[in-house]
Amino acid sequence: MTGAPVLRRFDAAVLGGGIVGMSCALHLQKRGLAVAVIDRDRPGRGASYGHAGLVERSSVIPYAFPRRLGELLRHAARRGSAVSYDPMFLPRIAPWLVRYWWHSAPARLRRAGADILPLIERSVAEHEALAAEAGASALLMDRGWIEVCRDDAALRRAADHAAGMAAFGLDAAVLDRAALAALEPGLLPAAIGGIHWRDPRTTTDPAGLVNRYAALFESRDGALLRGDARTLAPAPEGWGLATAGGDLRAAQVVLALGAASAEVYRPLGYRLPLEAKRGHHLHFAQPSGGGLNRPVADEVNGFVLSPMAQGLRLATGIDLSPPGAPPAQGQMARARARASELVPLGDPVERAPWVGLRPCLPDMRPVIGPAPRHPGLWFAFGHAHHGFTLGPATGRLVAEMMTGDTPFADPAPFRAERFAGR
Ligand SMILES: Cc1cc2nc3c(=O)[nH]c(=O)nc-3n(C[C@H](O)[C@H](O)[C@H](O)COP(=O)(O)OP(=O)(O)OC[C@H]3O[C@@H](n4cnc5c(N)ncnc54)[C@H](O)[C@@H]3O)c2cc1C
């Protein structure tokens, strides 16, 4: 903090104006709290800017570490675009990768899926409620997304998987070539069929949606402030923080900095195994008269093509490289080559790919709940591949816990205490 006079006092300060932080702020505000959101940038400029746009209601199994040798070797060879890595970086995160691998064993993965399911099940309803209040329902499309297949064997495997998901009550249609072409006439013949996952919602403007949530927050007297969350420090009335407009005090604080959350919890003595899986996107001009009506994913090659306000967004899989490293151009080039077999890509809209950080815990669950040793501090980070999906449901859960309401889902699996050395 700066030592400047305290200018403003709040019931709660939310650190981070991504989808998770903005959702926490809106839900706290609904419960009558005076709330500030502090970000070093405008809301929705972190990972929440550049994702693939899926409210992934159909993702009832978390994104696991590959357990089959063939799959592992394929990723290790870095021939596809699903996985990329910096060999010099792997030793640094090797203990984390081993834990991730351990938690990805089938029985543990099922447990993780069951723990997160109540949040996933709530994802669409919570987004729709916030979007309606923000007057942004048009930014949340009800067209689902398509998992595209390139040969009959792949389509049979995908259809078997979709049939297995019927137990979760998911609505998935198997598309042959004609049905696929009817939905997505812009796809090239390499796409021979697919699965239409119809429960998810999608957006064409992830940052725009967060901005609408931020505008709703401000219209209800929320304070959107610029500041560095690392200035957080315990203060007599709770917590203190320096912002561009002066110091503030808050009785309670929510830490929702995504992949940067460790920069605040580590100095407070917490040792949580949070790492970032990088992901990239690049926009291409939509071909005139062609393009896509909804996101199309090529799961085998590890990319999603999403129609966005800026153009056709090609979003890539996982890149295990230092957070600040230059973009993984090779991975993007491989994704681009495979994507252009599915849809004619126009010129890239930007010169360099955007890089985003997925905040990941090795047991594939976010950390949501009270900080074990600091009363008034709450954690809400680590949503990995599904932070856009889970942001609004997380906001509700955090606000319910902070205000003493009955939580809509069991928060126990998300407690920080599950990690030794916390
Ligand atoms: C390529 C890609 C595709 C993805 N696709 C999907 C998808 O389709 N569906 C889905 O559900 N999820 C998807 N994800 C994951 C999703 O983007 C993230 O899980 C989610 O955006 C995390 O949100 P967050 O609010 O926790 O973090 P962020 O959006 O990163 O927000 C953190 C905020 O903290 C701020 N901040 C950081 N440090 C400081 C500081 N010191 N002081 C002040 N402010 C600070 C940042 O400016 C930022 O605004 C994807 C991710 C990637 C990379």
The ligand as an ORCA input file, in Angstrom:
! r2SCAN-3c Opt
* xyz 0 1
  C      -6.996    -20.935    -25.922
  C      -7.976    -21.075    -24.770
  C      -9.266    -21.534    -25.011
  C     -10.177    -21.677    -23.951
  N     -11.476    -22.043    -24.231
  C     -12.392    -22.088    -23.211
  C     -13.757    -22.363    -23.495
  O     -14.183    -22.492    -24.655
  N     -14.623    -22.463    -22.451
  C     -14.226    -22.279    -21.159
  O     -15.037    -22.410    -20.239
  N     -12.936    -21.946    -20.866
  C     -12.015    -21.857    -21.859
  N     -10.712    -21.532    -21.582
  C     -10.311    -21.297    -20.173
  C     -10.751    -19.922    -19.691
  O     -10.323    -18.935    -20.606
  C     -10.137    -19.608    -18.309
  O     -10.323    -20.703    -17.415
  C     -10.828    -18.404    -17.694
  O     -10.827    -17.318    -18.599
  C     -10.158    -17.987    -16.395
  O     -10.842    -16.847    -15.923
  P     -10.325    -16.049    -14.663
  O     -11.303    -14.955    -14.409
  O     -10.021    -17.000    -13.558
  O      -8.899    -15.467    -15.107
  P      -8.549    -14.266    -16.119
  O      -9.565    -14.111    -17.166
  O      -7.142    -14.494    -16.543
  O      -8.649    -12.977    -15.199
  C      -7.664    -12.653    -14.239
  C      -7.615    -11.135    -14.139
  O      -6.643    -10.788    -13.144
  C      -5.971     -9.617    -13.569
  N      -4.672     -9.552    -12.873
  C      -3.650    -10.430    -12.940
  N      -2.646    -10.028    -12.122
  C      -3.057     -8.898    -11.523
  C      -2.501     -8.019    -10.559
  N      -1.276     -8.223    -10.027
  N      -3.218     -6.958    -10.154
  C      -4.452     -6.706    -10.654
  N      -5.037     -7.492    -11.566
  C      -4.356     -8.570    -12.005
  C      -5.852     -9.771    -15.079
  O      -5.672     -8.507    -15.696
  C      -7.187    -10.448    -15.426
  O      -8.164     -9.495    -15.781
  C      -9.775    -21.374    -22.622
  C      -8.479    -20.887    -22.378
  C      -7.591    -20.725    -23.436
  C      -6.220    -20.182    -23.136
*
